[in-house]
Amino acid sequence: MNAIKRFRVISAIEGISFLLLVFIAMPIKYIGENPYPVKVFGMIHGVLFIIFMISLFDAKRKASLDTGFMFQLFVLSLIPFGAYFIEKRVKPLDI
């Protein structure tokens, strides 16, 4: 598996974990007054985000991605549903 394909897979998984954290765990914490799901999903998402960043730097190095493009991908990872836009931008690079 090349670096771009690996990055796409990791980005999708990290994006799903972010959505689960924001749209499931956070409402349970604040509406249901149960902080436990945020602790669990937060830890999982944190580990996946670190793996995402390592994969992003690996893809930059191996696929010679532009630093500005890499920064755009990083910013997209900070917003909900950003993984969808990352996929749209990175898919053409995966040949």
C-alpha positions as a Markdown table, in Angstrom:
| # | Residue | x | y | z |
|---|---|---|---|---|
| 1 | Met | 0.0 | 0.0 | 0.0 |
| 2 | Asn | 1.5 | 3.3 | -1.0 |
| 3 | Ala | 1.7 | 6.4 | 1.3 |
| 4 | Ile | -1.3 | 8.2 | -0.3 |
| 5 | Lys | -3.6 | 5.2 | -0.1 |
| 6 | Arg | -2.6 | 4.6 | 3.5 |
| 7 | Phe | -3.2 | 8.3 | 4.3 |
| 8 | Arg | -6.7 | 8.1 | 2.7 |
| 9 | Val | -7.6 | 5.1 | 4.9 |
| 10 | Ile | -6.3 | 6.6 | 8.1 |
| 11 | Ser | -8.0 | 10.0 | 7.2 |
| 12 | Ala | -11.4 | 8.3 | 6.8 |
| 13 | Ile | -11.0 | 6.4 | 10.1 |
| 14 | Glu | -9.9 | 9.5 | 12.0 |
| 15 | Gly | -12.8 | 11.5 | 10.4 |
| 16 | Ile | -15.3 | 8.9 | 11.6 |
| 17 | Ser | -13.9 | 8.9 | 15.1 |
| 18 | Phe | -14.2 | 12.7 | 15.1 |
| 19 | Leu | -17.8 | 12.6 | 14.1 |
| 20 | Leu | -18.6 | 10.0 | 16.7 |
| 21 | Leu | -16.9 | 12.2 | 19.3 |
| 22 | Val | -18.7 | 15.4 | 18.3 |
| 23 | Phe | -22.2 | 14.0 | 17.5 |
| 24 | Ile | -22.6 | 11.1 | 19.8 |
| 25 | Ala | -20.2 | 11.3 | 22.8 |
| 26 | Met | -20.5 | 15.1 | 23.4 |
| 27 | Pro | -24.3 | 15.1 | 23.4 |
| 28 | Ile | -24.3 | 12.2 | 25.8 |
| 29 | Lys | -21.9 | 14.1 | 28.1 |
| 30 | Tyr | -23.9 | 17.4 | 28.1 |
| 31 | Ile | -27.5 | 16.2 | 27.6 |
| 32 | Gly | -27.2 | 12.8 | 29.4 |
| 33 | Glu | -24.7 | 14.1 | 32.0 |
| 34 | Asn | -22.5 | 11.1 | 31.4 |
| 35 | Pro | -18.8 | 12.1 | 30.7 |
| 36 | Tyr | -17.6 | 8.5 | 30.2 |
| 37 | Pro | -18.2 | 8.3 | 26.4 |
| 38 | Val | -16.2 | 11.4 | 25.9 |
| 39 | Lys | -13.3 | 9.9 | 27.8 |
| 40 | Val | -13.4 | 6.8 | 25.7 |
| 41 | Phe | -14.0 | 8.3 | 22.3 |
| 42 | Gly | -11.7 | 11.2 | 23.1 |
| 43 | Met | -8.8 | 8.9 | 23.8 |
| 44 | Ile | -9.5 | 6.9 | 20.6 |
| 45 | His | -9.8 | 10.0 | 18.5 |
| 46 | Gly | -6.6 | 11.5 | 20.0 |
| 47 | Val | -4.6 | 8.4 | 19.1 |
| 48 | Leu | -6.1 | 8.3 | 15.6 |
| 49 | Phe | -5.3 | 12.0 | 15.2 |
| 50 | Ile | -1.6 | 11.4 | 16.0 |
| 51 | Ile | -1.5 | 8.5 | 13.6 |
| 52 | Phe | -3.2 | 10.8 | 11.0 |
| 53 | Met | -0.5 | 13.4 | 11.5 |
| 54 | Ile | 2.3 | 10.8 | 11.1 |
| 55 | Ser | 0.6 | 9.5 | 8.0 |
| 56 | Leu | 0.3 | 13.0 | 6.6 |
| 57 | Phe | 4.0 | 13.7 | 7.1 |
| 58 | Asp | 4.8 | 10.3 | 5.6 |
| 59 | Ala | 2.6 | 11.1 | 2.5 |
| 60 | Lys | 4.3 | 14.5 | 2.2 |
| 61 | Arg | 7.7 | 13.0 | 2.2 |
| 62 | Lys | 7.0 | 10.0 | 0.0 |
| 63 | Ala | 4.6 | 11.6 | -2.5 |
| 64 | Ser | 6.4 | 15.0 | -2.5 |
| 65 | Leu | 3.3 | 16.9 | -1.4 |
| 66 | Asp | 3.5 | 20.7 | -1.3 |
| 67 | Thr | 3.7 | 22.2 | 2.2 |
| 68 | Gly | 0.7 | 24.5 | 1.5 |
| 69 | Phe | -1.4 | 21.5 | 0.4 |
| 70 | Met | -0.4 | 19.6 | 3.5 |
| 71 | Phe | -1.4 | 22.5 | 5.6 |
| 72 | Gln | -4.8 | 22.6 | 3.9 |
| 73 | Leu | -5.3 | 18.9 | 4.7 |
| 74 | Phe | -4.4 | 19.5 | 8.3 |
| 75 | Val | -6.9 | 22.4 | 8.6 |
| 76 | Leu | -9.6 | 20.3 | 7.0 |
| 77 | Ser | -9.0 | 17.6 | 9.6 |
| 78 | Leu | -10.0 | 20.1 | 12.3 |
| 79 | Ile | -13.6 | 20.5 | 11.1 |
| 80 | Pro | -16.4 | 17.9 | 11.2 |
| 81 | Phe | -16.9 | 16.2 | 7.8 |
| 82 | Gly | -13.5 | 17.5 | 6.8 |
| 83 | Ala | -12.4 | 13.9 | 6.0 |
| 84 | Tyr | -14.9 | 14.0 | 3.1 |
| 85 | Phe | -13.1 | 17.1 | 1.6 |
| 86 | Ile | -9.7 | 15.5 | 2.3 |
| 87 | Glu | -10.8 | 12.5 | 0.4 |
| 88 | Lys | -11.9 | 14.6 | -2.6 |
| 89 | Arg | -8.5 | 16.4 | -2.7 |
| 90 | Val | -6.3 | 13.4 | -2.2 |
| 91 | Lys | -8.1 | 10.8 | -4.3 |
| 92 | Pro | -6.7 | 12.2 | -7.6 |
| 93 | Leu | -3.2 | 11.8 | -6.3 |
| 94 | Asp | -3.6 | 8.1 | -5.6 |
| 95 | Ile | -2.7 | 6.5 | -8.9 |
